[in-house]
């Protein structure tokens, strides 16, 4: 559970941390959309260089970025294997056994899908690494404020998201403590088949759920004791304003997106040579 990096915040001073949180949310959404337009391995290399550059500017250690991948490595491997054996290529099948087939296009597609998922995870975790939960909540509330015109409780939704994000690191830490306590009592959670491991996790899952509900009740009592109401007249301690650094960040990100689209529509032919190379390896 220590490998789960989502929801963690690195409280350091950096240009990325000082960007307007609304802009960072917009960048993250645009980044997710842009990733589906990456057409070649050169494009994925460009995305990786961009992410590592952002990581260096934000003073977030690259180890933390790759740690976010470690928690979902099994899911990534399963996705890659399924795409490898069940993707229908346009050319003749180079290798087949029972219901499994492998073609050069399948290898190419499986690799690209795995790279895409890895880079998506890395890119989205930068948002939580560089933005505090209160800033994130205020930014979401500000971006979706027009929805209040159609009676959608944006402030309540933002509060729920803020509480959920604050709970994630605490639940991860609580799970680690309970797992270590169970192992100290002789529980074996690292061996056996999948069913034995699930059964061994039951003494961990139940206390975690009980702890989560208890903390939720305590938080609800604390909000009631302070007469909290999500009134639209509430003010902000820190007002968000766009600054010159936000404009610079926007121009840099726009240049990055432009390069990705140029790679797709002008330079994407490089993949044809890579597929031919895969054919040679299989053949």
Buried (B, 14 or more C-beta within 10 A) or exposed (E): BEEBBBBBBBEEEBBBBEBBBBBBBBBBEBBEEBBEBBBBBBBBEBBBEBBEEBBEBBBBEEEBBBBBBEBBEEEBEEBBEEBBBEBEBEEEBBEEEEEEBBBBBBBBBBBBBBBBBBBBBBBBBBBBBBBBBBBBBBBBBBBBBEEEEEEEEBBEBBBEBBBEBBBBBEBBEBBBBBBEEBBEEEBEBEEEEEEEEEEBBEBBEEBBEEBBEEBEEEEEEEBEEEEEEBEEEEEEEEEEEEEEBBEEBBEEBEEBBEBBBEBBEEBBEEBEEBBEEBBEEBE
